[in-house]
C-alpha cells in the first residue's frame, strides 16, 4: 500500500505528464530533482515511480533513467487485464455483464466499419474453429474464440475499447466454456452464435450484429450462472 506522501507524489508526477511537462517516451527528471522539486524524500519518489511503473505509466531503463511510456491504452490497462483470468464465478458473472454492455455495441460498430480484409480475417477465424472441431482441445477452441471476438472489437478502431475488452476476456475461462458446452453436447450452439454474428457483419447490419453478440454473451452468462449454482 502506498504511503500518503507517495500517493501525493504519484499524483504530482501524473500532473506533470497530463500538463505536457514531460510527454510519452520522454525522460523523467532524476530522483534528486523530483525530490527537491516536490518537497518529498527520495524514498517517496522511488515508491511513486514503482507504483507508476506497475501501472504502465513509467518504465525504468537501466543506465538511462526513468521514462514515460508511450501511454498506449493496452499498456495502461495491462494490470486490469488479469481481472477475468483470476476472478471466481461470482465476479466472472459481473465481468460477463459488463461484456454484455460493451461487446454488442462494438460488434454493431464493426458491422459498419469492418473492411473487406477485416471480414476475411474474422471469417477465417470462424472457419478454423468449425473445421478443427471436434479434434481440437477446449484450450485451442478457447483461444480461437477469443481471437474471433477480439478481431471483431478491433474493427471499431478504438484502442481503449480493445484494451478494456481484452481485460474482460480470459483464455482460461473460454476454455472452461468450451469444455462445459462439450460435456453437455452444446458446442454447436456456440458455433451457431458465431455464425449469426458473422452473417450480420457480412450483411453490414449493425442492429443484427448487436443482437447476435448480446445473445451470445447472455448465453455464456446463463451457462456460468447455472454452473455456479450447482
HELIX and SHEET records of a PDB file:
HELIX    1   1 UNK A    4  UNK A   18  1                                  15    
HELIX    2   2 UNK A   31  UNK A   38  1                                   8    
HELIX    3   3 UNK A   42  UNK A   54  1                                  13    
HELIX    4   4 UNK A   73  UNK A   76  1                                   4    
HELIX    5   5 UNK A   79  UNK A   82  5                                   4    
HELIX    6   6 UNK A   83  UNK A   86  1                                   4    
HELIX    7   7 UNK A   89  UNK A  113  1                                  25    
HELIX    8   8 UNK A  116  UNK A  132  1                                  17    
HELIX    9   9 UNK A  138  UNK A  154  1                                  17    
HELIX   10  10 UNK A  159  UNK A  167  1                                   9    
HELIX   11  11 UNK A  171  UNK A  183  1                                  13    
HELIX   12  12 UNK A  187  UNK A  202  1                                  16    
HELIX   13  13 UNK A  206  UNK A  229  1                                  24    
SHEET    1   A 2 UNK A  58  UNK A  61  0                                        
SHEET    2   A 2 UNK A  65  UNK A  68 -1                                        
END                                                                             
